[in-house]
């Protein structure tokens, strides 16, 4: 079980990686998939599912 400070950190990671993923989607669409695992992993950790 994560503490609130840890989940806040993962929510920040999720926001940053989502912004990077959207930027890659606009600039280099073929590199969109590279950022996707970071977004999904940080989202799952933010929800404290793993």
N, C-alpha and C positions, 0 to 999 in steps of 0.2 A: 504494500500500500504506500503510495507516494504522499508526501506532505504537500500542503497547499503551495509552498514555495517551489517545489519541484514541478507540480502541474502547471504553475504559472510560467516557468521556464520552458516547458514543452509547448505551451500555447504560443509563446513568443517564437520558438523555433518553427512552429506550424505557420505562423503568419509570414515570417521571413522566407521560408521555403516556398510558400504559395506565391509570394510576390516574385521570387526568382523564377518559379515555374511559369507564371504568366508572362514574365519578360521573355523567357526563352520561347514561349509559344508565339509571341509577336515577332521576335527578331530571327530566331532560328527554330522553326517548327519541328525540324527533324531531331533536335536535341531535347524536345519536351519530355521524352520518356526518361531521360537521365535524372531529372529532378523529382519525378513522381514517387519513387520509393522513399525519399526523404520526407515528402509531404505526408504520405500515408503512415509511415512509421511514427513520426512526431504526433500526428493526430491520434493514433491509437494510444500512444503513451500519455497524451494530454487527457484522454478519456479514462486513463488508468485501467485500461483493459488488459495490459500485460505488465 
